[in-house]
Amino acid sequence: MKIGFNQATSMNCSTLEKDVLLCEKNGFDFIEFRLDKLKEYLKDHNLEDLKKFLAGKKIKPHALNALYTYDNLFADENSEKDNELVKEFIWGCHIAKEIQAGYFIIVPPLQRDPNGGPYIGSVEKTHENCVRILNHLSEIANDYNVKLCFELVGFNRSSVRTVEQAWNIVNEVDKDNVGLVFDSYNLHLYHGLNDFREIKNVDVKKIFCTHINNGDFIDIDKASQENRRFCDFGSVDLNNFLKNLKETGYHGIVSVEIFRPEYWQKEPEWVISQAYKTTKKVMENNGIHLSK
Ligand code: ZN
């Protein structure tokens, strides 16, 4: 497997350029760019600058993060909201193609306000919505050779909460460029799940990426993305996650993705080196060879 860095980890303490240089220095194989950091970089650079900057480096870009979908996306023709989202998606796909990032993370409909209560909607309706949404996005992404990584989120504010539910959707869409990303914390957010054997029911060819991280020991019903932490210790059984992942035959990227405000107060040098060391260690402890 390969080791990746997701830019959320250093969200407010670093820049795109700094992230790339520090990730290269620390040994990461891949970096997942966030759209907001790309926008920031492109304020005073252009795409050619970015291509030149990345050329000759060992570190390569992987999935762009992220496109947040909503229930009625592509349900009505000529929706202003849809047009805005499609515009951003195409902008990202174009960049992904140019820098050979190749993948785009797609988040299912969520109730995004942390205090807004649970997501309201049936599994059946969500299935119908997500199949329609992924079919449309797949068609757009195809023109740019971009693959979609559908990312389930386990907490009750999400419409797609389990591996089984996400897999049923991706299976029905049945497009070469539509697959899944498994994020250890997002899986764990489903009632504190720590038995990850369900991921073995998925065709390994459809696991396009994985995100890894641990989390605080707190009441899981109160947990949010800010409770993610490095892979050093925490409430997520990463040994079980990696064991099951390994048993699928997965050889792809394991990318550390953390949204912890505490880390954003630190120096990016510290954050990125800790992220690398702790992720590498948990992988090696589980007999995962980091391929060169
Ligand atoms: Zn993730």
Residues whose N, C-alpha, C, O or C-beta is under 5 A from the ligand:
A	BS01	ZN	D183 H211 E257
